[in-house]
Amino acid sequence: MLRRLFIVVAVPAAMAVSSLNTGAKTPPKLDYEFFKSRVEPVFLTKRPDHARCYVCHVESNNAFRLERLAPGARDWTEEQSRRNFETVSILVNPGDPDTSRLLLHPLAPEGGGDVFHSGGRQFSSKRDPAWRTLAAWVNGATLASPLK
């Protein structure tokens, strides 16, 4: 009986101490308003020598598929933005832009990106302002505190 009591008490206590020692922190929450006002425009911006992200990713059959804009529209509707947010949120690891597919695929390999992105290198380095906007969102930026 005493041995069972020790196991019941000791194991949860050891797990609690272990989680304190690893410095594990809760990943930040992805902010929808920051996404809508700062991230979505990145997908619509024409970059030198590249098509807009939207051009390829509205028709794509991969995980990064954006909603189709209505004819003549410059922005997505609220409903479309919400769907884009849900889709794009799956492509990031909150709190870790360096392992998030959304940021790695379009980043040049010499800048820290991976070797695959059939749409070319949208960002030559992590210093690119648009890349930094995406990274800020992944790191939990909000409109009230955009520089996370």
C-alpha positions as CSV (number, residue, x, y, z in Angstrom):
1,M,0.0,0.0,0.0
2,L,2.8,2.4,0.9
3,R,4.5,1.7,-2.4
4,R,1.4,2.5,-4.4
5,L,0.9,5.7,-2.5
6,F,4.5,6.7,-3.3
7,I,3.9,6.1,-7.0
8,V,0.6,8.0,-7.1
9,V,2.2,11.0,-5.4
10,A,5.8,10.9,-6.8
11,V,5.1,10.5,-10.5
12,P,2.8,13.6,-10.8
13,A,5.2,15.6,-8.7
14,A,8.2,14.6,-10.8
15,M,6.3,15.5,-14.0
16,A,5.4,18.9,-12.6
17,V,9.1,19.6,-11.6
18,S,10.2,18.3,-15.1
19,S,7.9,20.7,-16.9
20,L,9.2,23.6,-14.8
21,N,12.8,22.7,-15.5
22,T,12.3,22.5,-19.3
23,G,11.1,26.1,-19.4
24,A,8.2,25.0,-21.5
25,K,6.0,28.0,-22.3
26,T,2.6,28.1,-23.9
27,P,2.8,29.0,-27.6
28,P,1.3,32.4,-28.5
29,K,-2.2,32.7,-29.8
30,L,-2.4,33.7,-33.5
31,D,-4.3,37.0,-33.7
32,Y,-7.0,37.2,-36.4
33,E,-7.1,41.0,-36.6
34,F,-3.3,41.2,-37.2
35,F,-3.6,38.5,-39.8
36,K,-6.4,40.3,-41.6
37,S,-4.8,43.7,-41.6
38,R,-1.1,42.9,-41.9
39,V,-0.6,39.3,-43.2
40,E,-3.3,39.0,-45.9
41,P,-1.9,42.1,-47.7
42,V,1.4,40.3,-48.0
43,F,-0.4,37.6,-50.1
44,L,-1.7,40.3,-52.5
45,T,1.4,42.4,-52.9
46,K,3.3,42.2,-56.1
47,R,7.0,41.6,-55.5
48,P,9.7,42.4,-58.0
49,D,10.4,39.4,-60.3
50,H,7.6,37.3,-58.7
51,A,3.9,36.8,-59.0
52,R,1.8,37.7,-56.0
53,C,1.3,34.7,-53.6
54,Y,-2.4,35.0,-54.4
55,V,-1.9,34.2,-58.1
56,C,-0.5,30.7,-57.5
57,H,-2.2,29.9,-54.2
58,V,-5.8,30.6,-55.2
59,E,-5.7,27.7,-57.7
60,S,-3.3,25.5,-55.7
61,N,-4.1,21.9,-54.7
62,N,-1.7,22.0,-51.7
63,A,-2.2,23.1,-48.1
64,F,-1.8,26.8,-48.8
65,R,-4.9,27.6,-50.8
66,L,-6.3,31.1,-50.5
67,E,-9.9,32.1,-51.1
68,R,-10.8,33.5,-54.5
69,L,-11.4,37.2,-54.6
70,A,-14.7,38.4,-56.1
71,P,-14.2,40.0,-59.6
72,G,-12.8,43.5,-59.1
73,A,-12.3,43.1,-55.3
74,R,-9.1,44.2,-53.7
75,D,-9.7,42.5,-50.4
76,W,-11.3,39.4,-49.1
77,T,-14.7,39.4,-47.4
78,E,-14.9,38.8,-43.6
79,E,-16.0,35.2,-44.2
80,Q,-13.2,34.6,-46.7
81,S,-10.6,36.2,-44.4
82,R,-11.7,33.8,-41.6
83,R,-11.3,30.8,-43.9
84,N,-7.8,32.1,-45.0
85,F,-6.9,32.5,-41.3
86,E,-7.9,28.9,-40.6
87,T,-6.0,27.6,-43.6
88,V,-2.8,29.6,-43.0
89,S,-2.8,28.9,-39.3
90,I,-2.2,25.2,-40.0
91,L,1.0,26.1,-41.9
92,V,2.7,27.8,-38.9
93,N,4.1,26.7,-35.5
94,P,3.0,29.5,-33.2
95,G,6.0,31.0,-31.5
96,D,8.4,29.4,-33.9
97,P,8.7,31.1,-37.3
98,D,11.9,29.3,-38.1
99,T,10.1,26.0,-38.4
100,S,6.9,27.3,-40.0
101,R,6.3,26.2,-43.5
102,L,4.6,29.5,-44.4
103,L,7.8,31.3,-43.7
104,L,10.3,28.6,-44.9
105,H,9.0,27.8,-48.4
106,P,9.2,31.3,-49.9
107,L,12.5,32.1,-48.1
108,A,15.7,31.7,-50.1
109,P,17.8,28.7,-48.8
110,E,20.8,31.1,-48.3
111,G,18.5,33.1,-46.1
112,G,17.5,30.1,-44.0
113,G,14.6,28.8,-46.1
114,D,14.1,25.3,-47.5
115,V,15.0,24.2,-51.0
116,F,11.4,23.7,-52.2
117,H,9.1,26.4,-53.4
118,S,8.0,26.2,-57.0
119,G,6.9,29.9,-56.9
120,G,10.4,31.2,-56.5
121,R,12.0,33.0,-53.6
122,Q,9.7,35.7,-52.4
123,F,12.0,36.7,-49.6
124,S,15.8,36.7,-49.9
125,S,16.4,37.0,-46.2
126,K,14.6,37.2,-42.8
127,R,15.3,40.9,-42.9
128,D,12.6,41.4,-45.6
129,P,9.8,43.5,-44.1
130,A,7.1,41.2,-45.4
131,W,8.8,38.1,-44.0
132,R,9.1,40.0,-40.7
133,T,5.4,40.7,-40.7
134,L,4.6,37.0,-41.2
135,A,7.1,36.2,-38.4
136,A,5.6,38.7,-36.1
137,W,2.1,37.2,-36.5
138,V,3.6,33.7,-35.9
139,N,5.2,35.1,-32.7
140,G,1.8,36.4,-31.4
141,A,1.8,40.0,-32.6
142,T,-1.5,41.9,-32.2
143,L,-2.5,45.3,-33.6
144,A,-2.0,46.7,-30.1
145,S,1.6,45.2,-29.9
146,P,2.8,44.6,-33.5
147,L,6.5,44.3,-32.8
148,K,6.6,40.9,-31.1
